[in-house]
């Protein structure tokens, strides 16, 4: 049998969407006649990114709980009931053989309804500190794919399979050469290039800081490819110049990584997994506003292995120029960081996850 039906659900950020797309692509490779349906939140970026990847998606009227009392929180019970009803109808109509969740609140109603009907369900948890949706669903899941040790504090140990995080297929083997990549971005091929990525929506503090440091980068003779993110692009697009390329979103991450000599990034799980495979020198600036400060823990794990540099937001003003100048001046340090971060890579995570899903079919 090859005409399997798969539902994949996860979203809100690229960290949930891209693993789901990577898993779908691998399943499609193995089962050419399979049908796929994604389920996401109506107003989130998956409604745009999933169709771009060639898959159908249906949206639920759902959003996460806010930390303070807002109208969104008042509406949450209504949205949840609506989403559960919609999810039940989607499952009944599509009749999936397996349902796969990759985190984010939109996956909750869908997985809850599918598991309740006895359909095999799995989740993939990207972070070292599990998300609330995956924790709530854990007991109903057949398998839970994780990237870090010690996840039995969140999930039943007998369901955990350590695979690493799926990454976009075009990153597993970056074939683009540096010169072609720089020409794609309209930049000279003779200068060192810094890539700044703060996630799909953007990182406010990183954007503010990069804007302040453009003259410093110019003095260092470094050109910049700067993904400001959807929320901040209009505030920074006027800073574009012959040496600075400002983009709302990078559709060709493979080319951005190929062009880069040094990368500045947040240290969410997806970013760490991708950058380990890319193997370029990285300065991680963790977001301090995440559960259990897990981005700092992710970055510390790499720093300990000599695989990346870590700068906390509070230390940027005092330490950044010294650290960056040293890195630019030392080809040996850049090479060492590249070699060490590649040792952390798990390029076969997607294949291993799909191997485990196939056992359920």
Secondary structure, 3 states (H helix, E strand, C coil): CCCCEEEEECCCCHHHHHHHHHHHHHHHHHCCCCEEEEEEECCCCHHHHHHHCCCCEEEECCCCCCCCCCHHHHHHHHHHHHHHHHHHHHHHHHCCCEEEECCCCHHHHHHHHHHHCCCEEEEEECCCCCCHHHHHHHHHCCEEEECCCCHHHCCCHHHEEECCCCCCHHHHCCCCCHHHHHHHCCCCCCCEEEEEECCCCCCHHHHHHHHHCHHHHHHCCEEEEEECCCCCHHHHHHHCCCCEEEECCCCCHHHHHHHCCEEEECCCHHHHHHHHHHCCEEEECCCCCCHHHHHHHHHHHHHHCCCCEECCHHHHHHHHHHHHHHHHHCHHHHHHHHHHHHCCCCCCHHHHHHHHHHCCC
